[in-house]
Amino acid sequence: MSRKILTLLVAAVMAVGMAVPAVSHAWYYMYVYTENGGSLNVRSEPKTGNNVLWTIPFGTQVGVDYNLGNGWTALVGAGAYDTVYVQTRFLVSTQPSSKPSGGSSGRNTSTNASTASELNVIFRKYTAVTPYRVTVRPVRASGWVNLRFAPSKETEVMATFRANESVTVIAELGDWLQVEDPNTGKVGYMSKQFVAQ
């Protein structure tokens, strides 16, 4: 009797095992979007340094294996490399229609001046303030915030600041802040949405 039960149990386990489909590791597509319209570095390890294997041009479709959750994404590799790594912030889900101009940050703000007359409108909102410190808060903890020459994402990037660095606000201009880097004395503009008091 116990032999029959054992045989039935083994048969039941095998039937259940055959009914469950095999789990396959599926990957998906994303596209390269660099802030300056340049190529994206592909690395052998999920860290910066002397580990660049090759570059991928702006707008190229890539196969994503998985997101590491720390600012890095694993791509389906090629050749001797099964898996390669890129910084997650340079991947977007839809194919870019065109390259950004003039070092655009790729982040939208409610003020996006691209002409002198539009900048004049922003500068008219200039409000001097008693200087105060703010902490840089990029979209991703591993990201950065640009310090720009003028209050527009279309203008030159003078410097970049990592999360939790601080700058001194010396004026407010609508959605922008005029700030000073306390370490270098550089003065430029930073979007309000990427700082916190």
ABEGO torsion letter per residue (X at the ends): XAAAAAAAAAAAAAAAAAABBBBBBBBBBBBBBBAAGBBBBBBABBBBEBABABBBBBGBBBBBABBAGAGBBBBBBBEABABBBBBAAABBABBBABBBBGGBAGBBBABBBABAAAAAAAAAABBBBBBBBBBBBBABAABBBBBBABBBAABBBABBBBBGBBBBBABBBEABBBBBBAAAGBBBBBBAAABBX
